[in-house]
Amino acid sequence: MKKTIRRILALAFSLLGTVLALYLGGYWLFIRPVRFLYTGFLAGTLTRRSLLICIIKIFFASTAGGGIWVICDIIAGHFRDE
């Protein structure tokens, strides 16, 4: 495989991993539960169950985001190696 194609694929997988990690780990598992907690608290509709679920999502957000990024970086590393 040509060297430029390998570099482009490595860059594409690295960018994909970063975007997916930020979107899933940052937005879906961190920002949305925090916003849900805030609006539920202000509206007075926050329950123990929803609080527990949101706390679990927030704790797993960095793990999920980091895991996605690492997997995509490992894939990109296969294209970086000569």
All heavy atoms as an XYZ file, in Angstrom:
651
protein
N       0.851     -1.169      0.000
C       0.000      0.000      0.000
C       0.900      1.237      0.000
O       1.920      1.274      0.671
C      -0.894     -0.018      1.243
C      -1.992      0.984      1.160
S      -3.107      0.987      2.595
C      -3.813     -0.625      2.557
N       0.482      2.238     -0.723
C       1.301      3.448     -0.810
C       1.376      4.152      0.539
O       0.479      4.071      1.362
C       0.711      4.396     -1.843
C       0.902      3.927     -3.259
C       0.451      5.010     -4.204
C       0.684      4.579     -5.633
N       0.309      5.623     -6.574
N       2.491      4.844      0.718
C       2.757      5.521      1.982
C       1.737      6.631      2.261
O       1.291      6.801      3.395
C       4.174      6.097      1.939
C       4.736      6.454      3.265
C       6.189      6.869      3.104
C       6.881      6.811      4.424
N       8.297      7.142      4.310
N       1.318      7.369      1.248
C       0.369      8.466      1.462
C      -1.014      7.935      1.821
O      -1.705      8.526      2.650
C       0.275      9.362      0.215
O      -0.069      8.566     -0.911
C       1.589     10.068     -0.043
N      -1.393      6.815      1.216
C      -2.699      6.239      1.538
C      -2.709      5.741      2.980
O      -3.697      5.919      3.700
C      -3.041      5.097      0.548
C      -3.252      5.663     -0.842
C      -4.286      4.348      1.006
C      -3.448      4.614     -1.921
N      -1.591      5.139      3.407
C      -1.491      4.667      4.797
C      -1.574      5.841      5.772
O      -2.214      5.740      6.815
C      -0.187      3.906      4.995
C      -0.148      2.579      4.260
C       1.200      1.915      4.390
N       1.510      1.503      5.748
C       1.230      0.296      6.244
N       0.652     -0.587      5.472
N       1.545      0.001      7.478
N      -0.931      6.947      5.438
C      -0.987      8.131      6.313
C      -2.395      8.710      6.367
O      -2.860      9.129      7.427
C      -0.013      9.198      5.826
C       1.414      8.871      6.135
C       2.317      9.989      5.720
N       3.706      9.649      6.006
C       4.721     10.349      5.593
N       4.527     11.440      4.876
N       5.950      9.977      5.903
N      -3.066      8.742      5.235
C      -4.436      9.265      5.197
C      -5.366      8.377      6.010
O      -6.216      8.871      6.765
C      -4.918      9.407      3.733
C      -4.160     10.538      3.039
C      -6.415      9.643      3.676
C      -4.408     10.629      1.553
N      -5.219      7.054      5.892
C      -6.049      6.141      6.675
C      -5.761      6.272      8.171
O      -6.691      6.258      8.994
C      -5.824      4.698      6.222
C      -6.486      4.306      4.906
C      -6.040      2.913      4.483
C      -7.993      4.368      5.027
N      -4.504      6.421      8.525
C      -4.153      6.600      9.936
C      -4.757      7.891     10.489
O      -5.316      7.903     11.596
C      -2.645      6.610     10.104
N      -4.671      8.949      9.725
C      -5.257     10.216     10.151
C      -6.779     10.121     10.244
O      -7.387     10.633     11.190
C      -4.862     11.332      9.175
C      -5.398     12.717      9.491
C      -4.792     13.228     10.794
C      -5.114     13.670      8.356
N      -7.399      9.436      9.283
C      -8.859      9.287      9.288
C      -9.324      8.510     10.518
O     -10.301      8.901     11.182
C      -9.319      8.601      8.014
N      -8.634      7.411     10.854
C      -9.021      6.647     12.037
C      -8.757      7.428     13.317
O      -9.540      7.334     14.267
C      -8.300      5.295     12.068
C      -8.988      4.240     11.253
C      -8.417      3.777     10.085
C     -10.207      3.719     11.643
C      -9.039      2.810      9.328
C     -10.841      2.759     10.898
C     -10.257      2.293      9.729
N      -7.695      8.195     13.353
C      -7.427      9.014     14.539
C      -8.503     10.075     14.732
O      -8.993     10.280     15.851
C      -6.063      9.689     14.422
O      -5.036      8.747     14.491
N      -8.872     10.734     13.652
C      -9.929     11.745     13.740
C     -11.280     11.125     14.081
O     -12.041     11.686     14.878
C     -10.026     12.524     12.426
C      -8.894     13.502     12.152
C      -9.050     14.111     10.763
C      -8.869     14.584     13.203
N     -11.565      9.970     13.488
C     -12.814      9.282     13.789
C     -12.890      8.911     15.264
O     -13.931      9.095     15.910
C     -12.949      8.028     12.916
C     -14.175      7.165     13.176
C     -15.429      7.885     12.695
C     -14.033      5.829     12.493
N     -11.793      8.404     15.801
C     -11.759      8.047     17.216
C     -11.952      9.244     18.122
O     -12.675      9.172     19.118
N     -11.339     10.351     17.781
C     -11.478     11.558     18.585
C     -12.905     12.086     18.549
O     -13.489     12.430     19.585
C     -10.504     12.641     18.096
O      -9.173     12.125     18.163
C     -10.602     13.899     18.926
N     -13.483     12.130     17.363
C     -14.850     12.637     17.223
C     -15.848     11.724     17.935
O     -16.738     12.197     18.655
C     -15.208     12.819     15.731
C     -16.683     13.080     15.540
C     -14.394     13.946     15.131
N     -15.712     10.414     17.750
C     -16.614      9.478     18.420
C     -16.467      9.538     19.938
O     -17.459      9.468     20.666
C     -16.363      8.054     17.939
C     -16.977      7.659     16.613
C     -16.546      6.248     16.233
C     -18.481      7.734     16.669
N     -15.238      9.655     20.423
C     -15.012      9.739     21.866
C     -15.649     10.995     22.440
O     -16.286     10.947     23.496
C     -13.522      9.712     22.168
N     -15.496     12.109     21.752
C     -16.102     13.354     22.236
C     -17.619     13.304     22.158
O     -18.311     13.782     23.063
C     -15.571     14.547     21.446
C     -14.127     14.938     21.726
C     -13.686     16.029     20.762
C     -13.978     15.396     23.157
N     -18.137     12.718     21.090
C     -19.593     12.681     20.918
C     -20.243     11.711     21.902
O     -21.167     12.090     22.625
C     -19.950     12.300     19.482
C     -21.434     12.228     19.226
C     -22.212     13.380     19.281
C     -22.054     11.027     18.960
C     -23.572     13.326     19.064
C     -23.411     10.959     18.732
C     -24.170     12.110     18.786
O     -25.519     12.046     18.577
N     -19.772     10.480     21.946
C     -20.406      9.491     22.815
C     -20.031      9.698     24.282
O     -20.908      9.724     25.149
C     -20.027      8.076     22.375
C     -20.601      7.636     21.043
C     -20.058      6.264     20.673
C     -22.102      7.592     21.092
N     -18.751      9.823     24.559
C     -18.331      9.992     25.947
C     -18.615     11.366     26.500
O     -19.012     11.513     27.654
N     -18.396     12.376     25.681
C     -18.580     13.750     26.151
C     -20.011     14.224     26.135
O     -20.509     14.770     27.121
N     -20.688     14.005     25.010
C     -22.045     14.530     24.887
C     -23.094     13.574     25.462
O     -23.848     13.933     26.358
C     -22.360     14.853     23.428
C     -23.762     15.358     23.229
C     -24.123     16.616     23.693
C     -24.726     14.587     22.609
C     -25.405     17.085     23.541
C     -26.012     15.049     22.451
C     -26.364     16.294     22.910
O     -27.638     16.741     22.772
N     -23.151     12.340     24.943
C     -24.210     11.404     25.332
C     -24.101     10.945     26.780
O     -25.115     10.739     27.445
C     -24.229     10.186     24.418
C     -24.993     10.438     23.167
C     -24.474     10.790     21.966
C     -26.406     10.411     23.003
N     -25.484     10.974     21.066
C     -26.679     10.744     21.674
C     -27.453     10.125     23.856
C     -27.969     10.797     21.177
C     -28.739     10.180     23.361
C     -28.986     10.517     22.032
N     -22.885     10.750     27.270
C     -22.742     10.195     28.618
C     -22.355     11.230     29.670
O     -22.337     10.901     30.859
C     -21.704      9.070     28.607
C     -22.111      7.823     27.828
C     -20.963      6.839     27.775
C     -23.334      7.182     28.433
N     -22.047     12.459     29.276
C     -21.709     13.467     30.276
C     -22.638     14.681     30.213
O     -23.322     15.001     31.185
C     -20.248     13.908     30.139
C     -19.825     14.847     31.230
C     -19.590     14.366     32.494
C     -19.701     16.200     30.994
C     -19.234     15.221     33.527
C     -19.347     17.061     32.012
C     -19.110     16.571     33.269
N     -22.675     15.364     29.087
C     -23.449     16.608     28.978
C     -24.954     16.362     29.142
O     -25.623     17.064     29.896
C     -23.176     17.296     27.615
C     -21.699     17.562     27.452
C     -24.039     18.534     27.439
C     -21.185     18.842     27.985
N     -25.482     15.359     28.428
C     -26.917     15.094     28.512
C     -27.381     14.714     29.914
O     -28.396     15.236     30.386
C     -27.319     14.032     27.498
C     -27.325     14.606     26.081
C     -27.866     13.627     25.120
N     -29.226     13.273     25.522
C     -30.072     12.633     24.753
N     -29.734     12.270     23.561
N     -31.276     12.347     25.186
N     -26.680     13.802     30.650
C     -27.130     13.513     32.018
C     -27.031     14.711     32.957
O     -27.902     14.902     33.806
C     -26.199     12.386     32.481
C     -25.746     11.740     31.251
C     -25.663     12.829     30.229
N     -25.992     15.524     32.795
C     -25.877     16.722     33.640
C     -27.030     17.679     33.349
O     -27.646     18.223     34.268
C     -24.503     17.400     33.434
C     -24.464     18.769     34.090
C     -23.391     16.523     33.976
N     -27.343     17.856     32.079
C     -28.467     18.725     31.714
C     -29.788     18.155     32.224
O     -30.656     18.893     32.697
C     -28.507     18.906     30.199
C     -29.490     19.976     29.761
C     -29.402     20.249     28.304
N     -29.623     19.017     27.557
C     -29.395     18.875     26.277
N     -28.920     19.876     25.591
N     -29.634     17.737     25.670
N     -29.947     16.819     32.138
C     -31.150     16.169     32.651
C     -31.276     16.367     34.160
O     -32.372     16.640     34.666
C     -31.118     14.676     32.309
C     -32.296     13.913     32.823
C     -33.513     13.979     32.162
C     -32.193     13.143     33.968
C     -34.609     13.270     32.637
C     -33.274     12.434     34.451
C     -34.488     12.503     33.778
N     -30.171     16.231     34.878
C     -30.195     16.462     36.320
C     -30.566     17.903     36.652
O     -31.351     18.161     37.566
C     -28.838     16.124     36.942
C     -28.459     14.663     37.038
C     -27.035     14.522     37.541
C     -29.424     13.921     37.935
N     -30.014     18.821     35.908
C     -30.294     20.244     36.143
C     -31.769     20.575     35.899
O     -32.414     21.197     36.744
C     -29.385     21.088     35.246
C     -29.612     22.567     35.363
C     -29.211     23.256     36.502
C     -30.228     23.277     34.337
C     -29.421     24.620     36.612
C     -30.433     24.634     34.441
C     -30.035     25.303     35.583
O     -30.253     26.642     35.684
N     -32.288     20.134     34.761
C     -33.699     20.436     34.463
C     -34.639     19.672     35.383
O     -35.682     20.200     35.779
C     -34.042     20.121     32.994
O     -33.742     18.756     32.731
C     -33.290     21.018     32.049
N     -34.283     18.451     35.756
C     -35.122     17.691     36.685
C     -35.135     18.309     38.069
O     -36.169     18.325     38.744
N     -33.996     18.822     38.495
C     -33.931     19.482     39.791
C     -34.749     20.761     39.799
O     -35.482     21.035     40.759
C     -32.472     19.790     40.155
C     -32.311     20.479     41.466
C     -32.465     19.780     42.648
C     -32.015     21.831     41.525
C     -32.321     20.411     43.875
C     -31.879     22.474     42.735
C     -32.031     21.766     43.917
N     -34.634     21.545     38.735
C     -35.401     22.797     38.678
C     -36.899     22.548     38.584
O     -37.697     23.293     39.154
C     -34.949     23.640     37.484
C     -33.558     24.265     37.598
C     -33.259     25.073     36.344
C     -33.459     25.140     38.828
N     -37.297     21.493     37.864
C     -38.718     21.197     37.710
C     -39.272     20.433     38.904
O     -40.496     20.315     39.048
C     -38.944     20.395     36.436
N     -38.410     19.888     39.739
C     -38.875     19.132     40.892
C     -39.291     17.715     40.549
O     -40.031     17.089     41.303
N     -38.848     17.195     39.426
C     -39.240     15.852     38.989
C     -38.103     14.846     39.098
O     -38.198     13.744     38.566
C     -39.722     15.890     37.531
O     -38.668     16.399     36.707
C     -40.951     16.764     37.375
N     -37.051     15.196     39.782
C     -35.886     14.326     39.909
C     -36.172     13.215     40.913
O     -36.564     13.470     42.040
C     -34.676     15.144     40.352
C     -33.319     14.484     40.284
C     -32.985     14.102     38.856
C     -32.269     15.428     40.826
N     -35.993     11.961     40.497
C     -36.211     10.816     41.374
C     -34.861     10.190     41.725
O     -33.849     10.474     41.095
C     -37.097      9.758     40.695
O     -36.426      9.265     39.537
C     -38.443     10.357     40.291
N     -34.882      9.317     42.714
C     -33.640      8.640     43.098
C     -33.116      7.761     41.973
O     -31.911      7.686     41.757
C     -33.879      7.779     44.336
C     -34.048      8.571     45.581
C     -34.218      7.653     46.765
N     -34.612      8.434     47.932
C     -35.310      7.971     48.925
N     -35.699      6.715     48.929
N     -35.621      8.740     49.936
N     -34.024      7.098     41.302
C     -33.623      6.208     40.210
C     -32.955      6.991     39.083
O     -31.903      6.596     38.575
C     -34.837      5.447     39.679
C     -34.492      4.463     38.603
C     -35.699      3.592     38.257
N     -35.306      2.517     37.391
C     -35.506      2.510     36.091
N     -36.133      3.513     35.513
N     -35.111      1.496     35.356
N     -33.569      8.089     38.666
C     -32.974      8.881     37.588
C     -31.653      9.513     38.030
O     -30.719      9.629     37.238
C     -33.948      9.946     37.088
O     -34.251     10.864     38.108
N     -31.555      9.895     39.297
C     -30.304     10.432     39.824
C     -29.202      9.381     39.788
O     -28.082      9.655     39.351
C     -30.512     10.938     41.254
C     -29.282     11.484     41.970
C     -28.797     12.755     41.280
C     -29.603     11.749     43.421
N     -29.517      8.156     40.207
C     -28.544      7.070     40.199
C     -28.089      6.729     38.782
O     -26.895      6.563     38.526
C     -29.128      5.831     40.877
C     -28.209      4.622     40.955
C     -27.021      4.931     41.850
C     -28.971      3.421     41.452
N     -29.017      6.665     37.848
C     -28.674      6.361     36.455
C     -27.781      7.449     35.874
O     -26.788      7.159     35.201
C     -29.955      6.167     35.616
C     -30.643      4.872     36.021
C     -29.638      6.162     34.125
C     -32.007      4.681     35.403
N     -28.096      8.700     36.139
C     -27.277      9.803     35.620
C     -25.883      9.804     36.239
O     -24.897     10.065     35.548
C     -27.966     11.135     35.871
S     -29.361     11.422     34.788
N     -25.778      9.497     37.507
C     -24.461      9.447     38.154
C     -23.620      8.330     37.552
O     -22.424      8.506     37.289
C     -24.615      9.294     39.677
C     -25.140     10.601     40.271
C     -23.297      8.901     40.331
C     -25.496     10.513     41.729
N     -24.230      7.178     37.299
C     -23.500      6.068     36.675
C     -23.035      6.457     35.277
O     -21.898      6.182     34.889
C     -24.373      4.800     36.656
C     -24.543      4.259     38.074
C     -23.770      3.729     35.750
C     -25.566      3.166     38.204
N     -23.905      7.112     34.503
C     -23.522      7.558     33.161
C     -22.363      8.541     33.213
O     -21.435      8.466     32.405
C     -24.706      8.204     32.447
C     -25.720      7.238     31.937
C     -26.821      7.986     31.213
C     -27.882      7.067     30.692
N     -28.941      7.814     29.985
N     -22.402      9.447     34.163
C     -21.339     10.443     34.279
C     -20.013      9.781     34.666
O     -18.957     10.131     34.129
C     -21.749     11.541     35.283
C     -22.879     12.381     34.695
C     -20.570     12.419     35.647
C     -23.557     13.300     35.681
N     -20.049      8.801     35.561
C     -18.813      8.101     35.931
C     -18.238      7.297     34.774
O     -17.023      7.192     34.627
C     -19.039      7.174     37.127
C     -18.978      7.879     38.445
C     -20.010      7.744     39.354
C     -17.909      8.675     38.781
C     -19.968      8.386     40.574
C     -17.847      9.325     40.001
C     -18.890      9.184     40.904
N     -19.083      6.693     33.960
C     -18.611      5.885     32.840
C     -18.286      6.708     31.597
O     -17.765      6.170     30.621
C     -19.623      4.809     32.469
C     -19.636      3.657     33.426
C     -20.801      3.264     34.034
C     -18.472      2.974     33.718
C     -20.818      2.207     34.915
C     -18.472      1.916     34.599
C     -19.654      1.528     35.205
N     -18.562      7.985     31.595
C     -18.352      8.814     30.411
C     -16.891      8.846     29.986
O     -16.571      8.646     28.809
C     -18.859     10.239     30.666
N     -15.992      9.087     30.914
C     -14.580      9.164     30.537
C     -14.031      7.798     30.151
O     -13.195      7.695     29.254
C     -13.751      9.761     31.669
O     -13.841      8.946     32.818
N     -14.497      6.745     30.792
C     -14.050      5.402     30.448
C     -14.495      5.022     29.042
O     -13.710      4.480     28.258
C     -14.595      4.381     31.460
O     -14.217      4.784     32.770
C     -14.085      2.996     31.174
N     -15.736      5.296     28.729
C     -16.246      4.969     27.397
C     -15.558      5.806     26.327
O     -15.142      5.284     25.284
C     -17.756      5.195     27.338
N     -15.426      7.091     26.580
C     -14.745      7.964     25.615
C     -13.298      7.564     25.411
O     -12.803      7.508     24.281
N     -12.608      7.271     26.490
C     -11.216      6.846     26.384
C     -11.069      5.509     25.682
O     -10.150      5.303     24.890
N     -11.990      4.592     25.957
C     -11.943      3.288     25.306
C     -12.153      3.382     23.812
O     -11.452      2.724     23.024
N     -13.097      4.197     23.400
C     -13.350      4.395     21.967
C     -12.127      5.009     21.304
O     -11.707      4.577     20.226
C     -14.593      5.285     21.764
C     -15.842      4.540     22.204
C     -14.723      5.727     20.316
C     -17.063      5.417     22.330
N     -11.549      6.011     21.945
C     -10.378      6.666     21.364
C      -9.201      5.703     21.251
O      -8.500      5.679     20.239
C      -9.990      7.884     22.206
C      -8.825      8.602     21.631
C      -8.838      9.501     20.609
C      -7.461      8.443     22.022
N      -7.559      9.915     20.349
C      -6.695      9.287     21.195
C      -6.826      7.692     22.985
C      -5.329      9.388     21.323
C      -5.457      7.791     23.103
C      -4.730      8.635     22.277
N      -8.982      4.884     22.282
C      -7.864      3.944     22.272
C      -8.036      2.901     21.174
O      -7.079      2.573     20.455
C      -7.703      3.269     23.660
C      -6.806      2.057     23.589
C      -7.168      4.261     24.659
N      -9.230      2.367     21.017
C      -9.470      1.364     19.967
C      -9.191      1.951     18.589
O      -8.515      1.322     17.760
C     -10.906      0.821     20.071
C     -11.032     -0.066     21.308
C     -11.288      0.031     18.819
C     -12.443     -0.473     21.637
N      -9.685      3.150     18.330
C      -9.434      3.770     17.029
C      -7.963      4.126     16.855
O      -7.433      4.051     15.740
C     -10.312      5.005     16.847
S     -12.048      4.595     16.583
N      -7.280      4.491     17.936
C      -5.855      4.786     17.837
C      -5.039      3.523     17.565
O      -4.049      3.567     16.841
C      -5.367      5.469     19.110
C      -3.986      6.061     18.942
O      -3.785      6.814     17.966
O      -3.117      5.766     19.778
N      -5.454      2.402     18.118
C      -4.783      1.143     17.839
C      -4.951      0.772     16.375
O      -4.001      0.336     15.703
C      -5.304      0.026     18.763
C      -4.816      0.258     20.187
C      -4.871     -1.350     18.267
C      -5.456     -0.646     21.212
N      -6.160      0.955     15.850
C      -6.404      0.681     14.436
C      -5.559      1.598     13.562
O      -4.950      1.183     12.581
C      -7.911      0.813     14.099
C      -8.703     -0.278     14.817
C      -8.142      0.725     12.596
C     -10.190     -0.087     14.755
N      -5.503      2.878     13.930
C      -4.696      3.842     13.170
C      -3.223      3.486     13.264
O      -2.464      3.702     12.301
C      -4.935      5.261     13.690
N      -2.788      2.930     14.385
C      -1.391      2.546     14.547
C      -0.971      1.453     13.581
O       0.196      1.396     13.178
N      -1.889      0.603     13.185
C      -1.562     -0.430     12.204
C      -1.248      0.175     10.844
O      -0.475     -0.394     10.076
C      -2.699     -1.443     12.073
C      -2.831     -2.346     13.256
N      -1.868     -3.270     13.584
C      -3.784     -2.446     14.201
C      -2.241     -3.920     14.665
N      -3.407     -3.425     15.076
N      -1.840      1.319     10.550
C      -1.564      1.981      9.281
C      -0.332      2.890      9.370
O       0.263      3.207      8.368
C      -2.780      2.801      8.830
C      -3.943      1.933      8.438
C      -5.059      1.851      9.254
C      -3.924      1.203      7.276
C      -6.132      1.056      8.923
C      -4.983      0.398      6.919
C      -6.091      0.327      7.756
N       0.014      3.322     10.593
C       1.198      4.168     10.768
C       2.479      3.364     10.654
O       3.484      3.868     10.203
C       1.170      4.838     12.134
C       0.306      6.033     12.194
C       0.491      6.756     13.521
N      -0.798      7.263     13.923
C      -1.459      6.919     15.020
N      -0.919      6.079     15.865
N      -2.626      7.412     15.279
N       2.472      2.125     11.112
C       3.670      1.293     11.089
C       4.064      0.960      9.654
O       3.245      0.719      8.798
C       3.450      0.003     11.873
C       3.228      0.263     13.338
O       3.661      1.333     13.812
O       2.622     -0.597     13.999
N       5.330      0.928      9.438
C       5.850      0.600      8.099
C       6.252     -0.834      8.029
O       6.741     -1.453      8.849
C       7.041      1.504      7.775
C       6.630      2.925      7.558
C       5.802      3.161      6.327
O       6.063      2.527      5.283
O       4.875      3.962      6.393
